[in-house]
Amino acid sequence: MSWKVALYDFVHNRNQMEVDYGWEALASVVSDGLYLEKERARQERRKARDRYRRLQPVKAETRLKLRDVNQGEDAVIADVELRKTVEITVNGKPHREETLQLERVRLERRGAGYQVIEAEPLAREALRHPDAARFSYNPAELDTLQRIAGVSSAPFLNRELVRNNATRDFELPRQIPYNRELVRQYADRWWNDYNPEFLHFDVDCSNYVSQCLFAGGAPMNYTGKRETGWWYRGRSGSQELWSFSWAVANALKVHLANSRTGLRAEQVESPTQLAIGDVISYDWEGDGSFGHSTVVTGFDGNGMPLVNAHTVNSRNRFWDYRDSYAWTERTMYRFFHIADSF
C-alpha cells in the first residue's frame, strides 16, 4: 500500500465518522495511540451532543488537497487541506456545515504499506500578539482621545456615510443602525476567503469577526493607540496599524465587555439570547485568556446559534465547538449581543 493510499484511507475513515461516529476504523491506518484516544473522546462528545440536539447526519464529503509533500525513503510528511461538508437535520430542520482544516500528516512505512503516525492541525485557534499583554481598557483615556481626534469614524465599507474618508470630511447620522443581515452576508461571502482590503493573519478569527461587525455598520474608534479603541488601518512599512481589539481574541472580548462608545455590546448569560451578528468568545483552557472569536450567522432547528469563523474556516458550525481539537473540559464562553445602533 502506497503512502497516498494510506492517506486517502485516513481521510475516508474520518469522513465516515461524521455520519456514524465510528472512530475504531482509524486503527487500521493510524498507529498513533494518543491521536486515536483523542479521536475516541471527540466522537463520544459529538455523539452525546448530537443526540441531545436531535441531530441526524445525512451525508458527509471531505475533499483532500495536497499542499506540500516531503518524501523520504521510508517516511512522508504531507501538509493537507481538508474541505469538509456535512449535511444534517436538527429537530427536522436541514442545514449544511462547512469547514476547512489544514493539517500536517506524518506517515511511515510499516511492512508492505504505510501508516499514519501523527496528525496535527496547522491552524490553531489562538493569537497571542507579543504586545497584547499591554492591552488594557481605560474609559476615561478613550473618551479623551476621541475628543481630541474628533467624532468616531464611519466604516469605509458603508460608503453612503462617508464623503471623503481621507480628509475626514464626512457626516454621520445621529445613530448608525447595526445591519445584522449585512453582517451575515459578509460572513458568508468571506468565510473561506480573505477580503483584499484587509491584512490576512495566520490566526485570523478576530480579524474576520471584526470585519463582519464593521460591514454591519459598527463604527471604528480611531484612537491611534493599539491598546484602546477598535480600529484598523492596515500596515505602513513595518508598522502595524490596527488595535489589539481588532485582531486579538482576548482584546476583542475585553473591548466588547467594557466599551461604552462606538462598538458596544451587552454580555448575556446564554447562547439562546444571541441574534445574527452577535459574537462568541472562547477560552479553551478556562484560565481567563480567550483565544477564539466567532460571529453568529444563523440558528439550527432548536433555535441555537450557528457561527462562522476563520483560522479553521467554518460556516454554519454549531456554536459550542465540542468537535474542535482545541476544545477541553475547561472551555468557557462569553456571549455578546451587539448594540442595535451606535
C-alpha positions as CSV (number, residue, x, y, z in Angstrom):
1,M,0.0,0.0,0.0
2,S,1.5,3.4,-1.0
3,W,1.5,6.4,1.3
4,K,-1.1,8.1,-0.9
5,V,-3.5,5.1,-0.4
6,A,-2.9,5.2,3.3
7,L,-3.5,9.0,3.4
8,Y,-6.7,8.6,1.4
9,D,-7.9,5.8,3.7
10,F,-7.2,8.0,6.7
11,V,-9.3,10.9,5.2
12,H,-12.1,8.5,4.1
13,N,-12.4,7.0,7.6
14,R,-12.5,10.4,9.2
15,N,-15.2,11.5,6.7
16,Q,-17.3,8.4,7.6
17,M,-17.0,9.3,11.3
18,E,-19.1,12.4,10.5
19,V,-22.0,10.1,9.8
20,D,-21.5,7.0,12.1
21,Y,-19.1,8.3,14.8
22,G,-17.1,5.1,14.3
23,W,-13.5,6.1,15.3
24,E,-12.5,2.4,15.5
25,A,-11.9,2.1,11.7
26,L,-9.0,4.6,12.1
27,A,-6.9,2.0,13.9
28,S,-6.3,0.2,10.6
29,V,-4.3,3.1,9.2
30,V,-3.2,5.1,12.3
31,S,-0.6,3.8,14.8
32,D,-0.6,7.0,17.0
33,G,-2.3,5.8,20.2
34,L,-2.7,9.3,21.6
35,Y,-4.3,10.5,18.4
36,L,-6.8,7.6,18.5
37,E,-7.6,8.3,22.1
38,K,-8.3,11.9,21.4
39,E,-10.5,11.0,18.4
40,R,-12.4,8.5,20.5
41,A,-13.1,11.2,23.1
42,R,-14.1,13.7,20.4
43,Q,-16.5,11.3,18.7
44,E,-18.1,10.4,22.1
45,R,-18.6,14.2,22.7
46,R,-20.1,14.6,19.3
47,K,-22.5,11.7,19.6
48,A,-23.8,12.7,23.1
49,R,-24.2,16.3,21.9
50,D,-25.9,15.4,18.7
51,R,-28.3,13.0,20.4
52,Y,-29.3,15.9,22.8
53,R,-29.7,18.2,19.8
54,R,-31.9,15.6,18.0
55,L,-29.4,15.8,15.1
56,Q,-29.5,13.3,12.3
57,P,-26.4,13.1,10.0
58,V,-27.5,12.8,6.3
59,K,-24.2,12.7,4.4
60,A,-20.6,14.0,4.5
61,E,-18.0,14.8,2.0
62,T,-14.3,15.6,2.6
63,R,-12.2,16.8,-0.3
64,L,-8.4,16.3,0.1
65,K,-5.9,18.7,-1.4
66,L,-2.1,18.1,-1.0
67,R,-0.4,21.4,-0.3
68,D,3.1,20.2,0.3
69,V,4.9,16.8,0.5
70,N,8.3,16.0,1.9
71,Q,9.0,12.4,1.0
72,G,11.9,10.3,2.3
73,E,12.9,6.7,1.8
74,D,10.5,5.3,4.4
75,A,8.6,8.4,5.7
76,V,6.4,11.1,4.3
77,I,5.3,14.4,5.7
78,A,2.2,15.7,3.9
79,D,0.6,19.1,4.5
80,V,-3.1,18.7,3.5
81,E,-6.2,20.8,3.1
82,L,-9.4,19.1,4.1
83,R,-12.6,20.7,2.9
84,K,-15.5,19.1,4.8
85,T,-19.2,19.5,4.0
86,V,-21.7,17.8,6.3
87,E,-25.5,17.8,5.6
88,I,-27.6,17.2,8.7
89,T,-31.1,17.8,10.1
90,V,-31.6,19.2,13.6
91,N,-35.0,18.7,15.1
92,G,-36.2,18.2,11.5
93,K,-34.6,21.4,10.1
94,P,-31.9,20.7,7.4
95,H,-28.7,22.7,7.1
96,R,-25.1,22.3,5.9
97,E,-22.0,22.8,7.9
98,E,-18.7,23.5,6.2
99,T,-15.1,23.6,7.5
100,L,-11.6,23.9,6.1
101,Q,-8.9,22.2,8.1
102,L,-5.2,22.4,7.4
103,E,-3.2,19.5,8.8
104,R,0.3,18.0,8.8
105,V,0.1,14.2,8.5
106,R,3.2,12.1,9.1
107,L,3.3,8.6,7.6
108,E,5.9,5.8,7.9
109,R,6.4,2.6,6.1
110,R,5.2,-0.4,8.1
111,G,5.7,-3.7,6.4
112,A,4.3,-3.7,2.9
113,G,2.5,-0.4,3.4
114,Y,2.3,2.9,5.3
115,Q,0.6,4.1,8.4
116,V,-0.2,7.5,9.8
117,I,2.0,8.0,12.9
118,E,0.9,11.6,13.7
119,A,-1.6,14.2,12.5
120,E,-1.8,17.7,13.8
121,P,-3.6,20.9,12.9
122,L,-1.5,23.6,11.1
123,A,-4.1,26.3,12.0
124,R,-4.6,26.8,15.7
125,E,-7.4,28.9,17.1
126,A,-5.4,31.3,19.3
127,L,-3.4,34.5,18.7
128,R,-1.1,35.9,21.4
129,H,0.4,39.0,19.8
130,P,3.7,39.8,21.5
131,D,2.4,43.3,22.6
132,A,-1.1,42.1,23.5
133,A,-0.3,41.7,27.2
134,R,-0.2,45.5,27.3
135,F,-3.8,45.7,26.3
136,S,-6.0,47.5,28.8
137,Y,-9.2,49.3,28.8
138,N,-9.4,52.8,30.3
139,P,-12.7,54.5,29.5
140,A,-11.5,57.9,30.7
141,E,-8.4,57.8,28.4
142,L,-10.5,56.6,25.5
143,D,-13.1,59.4,25.9
144,T,-10.3,62.0,26.0
145,L,-8.6,60.6,22.9
146,Q,-11.9,60.6,21.0
147,R,-12.5,64.3,21.9
148,I,-9.0,65.2,20.6
149,A,-9.4,63.1,17.4
150,G,-13.0,64.2,16.8
151,V,-16.1,62.1,16.2
152,S,-15.6,58.4,15.7
153,S,-15.1,57.4,12.1
154,A,-17.7,55.7,10.0
155,P,-17.0,52.3,8.4
156,F,-15.4,52.8,5.0
157,L,-17.4,49.8,3.7
158,N,-20.6,51.8,4.4
159,R,-19.7,54.3,1.8
160,E,-23.0,56.2,1.9
161,L,-21.9,57.5,5.3
162,V,-18.6,58.8,4.1
163,R,-17.9,61.6,1.6
164,N,-14.1,61.8,1.8
165,N,-12.5,59.4,4.3
166,A,-9.0,60.7,3.6
167,T,-9.8,64.2,4.9
168,R,-12.5,63.0,7.4
169,D,-14.9,65.3,5.5
170,F,-18.0,63.2,6.3
171,E,-21.3,63.5,8.2
172,L,-22.8,60.9,10.5
173,P,-26.4,60.4,11.3
174,R,-27.4,60.7,14.9
175,Q,-27.4,56.9,15.1
176,I,-25.9,54.3,12.9
177,P,-28.2,51.2,12.7
178,Y,-26.5,47.8,13.1
179,N,-27.5,45.9,10.0
180,R,-27.4,42.2,11.0
181,E,-28.3,41.0,7.6
182,L,-25.2,42.7,6.1
183,V,-23.1,41.0,8.8
184,R,-24.5,37.6,7.7
185,Q,-23.9,38.3,4.0
186,Y,-20.4,39.5,4.6
187,A,-19.6,36.5,6.9
188,D,-20.9,34.1,4.2
189,R,-19.1,35.8,1.4
190,W,-15.7,35.7,3.1
191,W,-15.9,32.6,5.4
192,N,-13.4,30.7,3.2
193,D,-11.7,33.6,1.5
194,Y,-9.9,36.8,2.5
195,N,-11.0,40.3,1.7
196,P,-8.0,42.0,0.0
197,E,-8.9,45.3,1.7
198,F,-7.6,43.9,4.9
199,L,-4.5,42.1,6.1
200,H,-4.7,38.3,6.5
201,F,-3.4,37.0,9.8
202,D,-2.1,33.5,10.3
203,V,-4.6,33.3,13.2
204,D,-7.4,35.3,11.5
205,C,-10.5,34.6,13.7
206,S,-10.9,38.0,15.4
207,N,-9.8,40.0,12.3
208,Y,-12.6,38.2,10.4
209,V,-15.2,38.8,13.1
210,S,-14.2,42.5,13.3
211,Q,-14.6,42.8,9.5
212,C,-18.1,41.3,9.8
213,L,-19.1,43.8,12.6
214,F,-17.6,46.6,10.5
215,A,-19.6,45.5,7.4
216,G,-22.8,45.7,9.5
217,G,-22.2,49.3,10.5
218,A,-20.2,49.2,13.7
219,P,-18.1,52.4,13.7
220,M,-14.3,52.3,14.3
221,N,-12.8,54.3,17.1
222,Y,-9.6,55.7,15.7
223,T,-7.7,56.4,19.0
224,G,-4.3,55.9,17.4
225,K,-3.3,53.7,20.3
226,R,-3.2,50.0,19.9
227,E,-4.3,49.4,23.4
228,T,-7.6,51.4,23.1
229,G,-10.5,51.7,20.8
230,W,-11.4,49.4,18.0
231,W,-9.8,50.3,14.7
232,Y,-7.9,49.1,11.6
233,R,-5.7,50.9,9.1
234,G,-3.5,48.1,7.8
235,R,0.3,48.4,7.8
236,S,2.7,51.1,6.8
237,G,6.2,49.6,6.3
238,S,6.9,47.5,9.4
239,Q,4.4,49.4,11.5
240,E,1.1,47.6,12.2
241,L,-1.8,50.0,12.2
242,W,-4.6,48.1,14.0
243,S,-5.9,48.0,17.6
244,F,-5.4,44.8,19.6
245,S,-9.2,44.6,19.9
246,W,-9.5,44.3,16.1
247,A,-7.4,41.2,15.7
248,V,-6.6,39.6,19.1
249,A,-9.4,37.5,20.6
250,N,-8.7,38.3,24.2
251,A,-8.5,42.0,23.5
252,L,-11.8,41.9,21.4
253,K,-13.5,40.1,24.3
254,V,-12.3,42.8,26.8
255,H,-13.4,45.6,24.5
256,L,-16.9,44.2,24.0
257,A,-17.3,43.6,27.7
258,N,-16.3,47.2,28.6
259,S,-16.8,49.7,25.7
260,R,-19.5,52.4,26.1
261,T,-18.5,54.3,23.0
262,G,-18.7,53.2,19.3
263,L,-18.8,49.4,19.0
264,R,-20.8,48.3,22.1
265,A,-22.2,45.0,23.3
266,E,-24.2,43.6,26.2
267,Q,-22.8,40.4,27.8
268,V,-25.6,37.9,28.1
269,E,-25.8,34.6,30.0
270,S,-27.0,32.2,27.4
271,P,-26.5,31.5,23.7
272,T,-30.3,31.5,23.4
273,Q,-30.1,35.3,23.9
274,L,-28.0,35.9,20.8
275,A,-29.0,37.2,17.4
276,I,-27.4,37.2,14.0
277,G,-24.4,39.4,14.0
278,D,-23.6,38.7,17.7
279,V,-20.2,37.4,18.9
280,I,-19.0,34.5,21.0
281,S,-15.6,34.4,22.7
282,Y,-13.8,31.1,23.6
283,D,-11.4,30.4,26.5
284,W,-10.1,26.9,25.7
285,E,-8.3,26.3,28.9
286,G,-10.6,28.2,31.3
287,D,-7.7,30.3,32.5
288,G,-9.1,33.7,31.6
289,S,-7.3,34.0,28.3
290,F,-9.8,34.0,25.4
291,G,-8.2,32.6,22.2
292,H,-11.0,32.4,19.6
293,S,-13.9,34.5,18.3
294,T,-16.9,33.6,16.1
295,V,-19.9,35.5,14.7
296,V,-23.5,34.3,14.8
297,T,-24.9,33.8,11.3
298,G,-27.9,31.5,11.8
299,F,-29.8,29.1,14.0
300,D,-30.4,25.4,14.0
301,G,-33.8,23.6,14.4
302,N,-33.6,24.1,18.1
303,G,-33.1,27.8,17.8
304,M,-29.4,27.5,18.9
305,P,-26.7,29.7,17.3
306,L,-24.7,28.6,14.2
307,V,-21.4,30.5,13.7
308,N,-18.9,31.4,11.0
309,A,-15.2,31.7,11.8
310,H,-11.7,31.9,10.4
311,T,-8.4,30.2,11.2
312,V,-10.2,26.9,11.0
313,N,-12.5,28.4,8.4
314,S,-16.1,27.4,9.2
315,R,-19.6,28.1,8.0
316,N,-22.8,27.3,9.9
317,R,-20.9,25.5,12.6
318,F,-22.6,24.7,15.9
319,W,-21.6,27.3,18.4
320,D,-20.1,25.2,21.3
321,Y,-17.1,23.8,19.3
322,R,-17.1,20.4,21.1
323,D,-16.0,18.9,17.8
324,S,-12.9,21.1,17.8
325,Y,-9.4,19.8,18.6
326,A,-8.9,22.9,20.7
327,W,-11.9,22.2,23.0
328,T,-11.3,21.0,26.5
329,E,-13.5,20.2,29.6
330,R,-12.3,23.6,30.9
331,T,-13.6,25.6,28.0
332,M,-15.5,28.8,28.9
333,Y,-17.6,31.1,26.7
334,R,-18.7,34.7,26.7
335,F,-21.7,35.7,24.8
336,F,-22.0,39.3,23.4
337,H,-25.2,40.8,22.0
338,I,-24.1,43.8,19.8
339,A,-26.0,47.0,20.2
340,D,-28.7,47.6,17.6
341,S,-27.4,51.1,16.9
342,F,-24.2,53.2,17.5
